[in-house]
């Protein structure tokens, strides 16, 4: 015994989160990350805190997962903390009717041989959703940009034989506090007792609602989320978008959940794109993985086999290293080319002005005030800049900041040439191509399927027309094929649904595409 444990029932949600993250950090995870607000406590205290936590706060699956992480690290301090390790193991072994020492041994073997825990003797005798994905990677992290803001892409994809109805219920945001109690502390509908139904052309269960969400990492984070849910009997999906960050912690929060019934298995995808207001929190967003993965496990309740899959959706590529880093930089480059070498002294002023536009809180009147000074300065050197600048200010006064700020053509035409890709509704350049791969049964390499119109499940039903969608057949594995679907359509972010048809019009498969409007920043 190395320290006095807390009294049962005295531990707050923050203390439990801190203890769980502390154990993962002791196992060697989060290497090089300084976790804000993580209070250093002795390892024995952390083990006891999690062992004695209520099941509704720290589920058995989360305890098993952190023990597996510690097993990979050789059970740090076990010589002095054998009692604490066994206490934590017993908090899972007892309810699962297995031996605690056998459980610790099989976790160690799973970690050493890099095989899924579910394939061990003990793993086969533990409830499937408790052992699922332990020793397997189902939480994929990418760095992305959304509207020029840094964010983190957190994605999971897997197949499970769990019943479709249960997975569809997991997709429904109203179930999240029960399905993921570590992560979701609150998911309450705002302003109504039931969600608002959306017309039924897409499915039998289709609705919209705004929810007060509270999630728990080291500290609680409160948001209002705009959510839409849709289910048609063979597929279910939902999409969400940040409406308000109630505590000003987030500036990006969007994503989707999706399940497709493929007959003997269900294919499930889950994406969260989160960007924190404070840069230090954006840097540690991957801390969510233990909490996220435990919530994902609850999707497979009632199943017996669940297999992680390589992600078939990834953020689109950002600009190449050393190249343009966005439409603002492209615009500056275009003006440099237009004015020639003499433009250099003005670029700093121009970049500063657009930096303030991008940071937010920059109004049309601010633009006009800056523009008058800027164009007046340019006019002292170039008469053509004055004439074009005056015309541009008139455009801005009439059309606002959505006006085209590109320089005129080199041939002297008064019409500006669109050197910069127009901005799409979600903030990414309209030319950005987004896509995914969809497994399709009974599809062969010589087939030439086509897509119906894709319709957003959001209220208002934005559409992507078939002529704006590219489809190709890809081999996914031995004897299995799917379609890669992509588009550069200028539409808002959200989940778009439709059908894949054969050349003769037969329906082959449901088809869904999530438009994230995010681009990769590189790294993981």
Protein Blocks (a to p, Z undefined) as FASTA:
>chain_A
ZZdcddehiacfklmmmmmmmmmmmnopaihiacehiacddfklmmmmmmmpcfklmgfk
lmmmmmmmmmmnopghklmmmmmmmmmmmmmmmmnopafklmmmmmmmmmmnopafklmm
klmmgcfklmgoihiafbdcddddeehiacdddddddddfbdfklmmmmmpmklmmmmmm
mlmmbdcdehiabdcdddfklbmbdcdddddddddffbccddddddddddehjaccdddd
dfbdfkopafbdcdddddddehjaccdddddddddfblklmmmmmmmmmmmmmmmmmmmg
oiabdcddddfbdcdddddehiafbjklmmmmmmmmmnommlmmmmmmmmmmmmmmmngo
iafklmmmmmmmmmmmmmmmmmklmmmmmmmmmmmmmnommbcfbdcdfkopabdcdfbc
cddfkopafklccddddddehiafkbccdddddddfbehiaacdfklpccddddfbghia
cdddddfbdcdedddddddddfkopafbdcddddekpaceejZZ
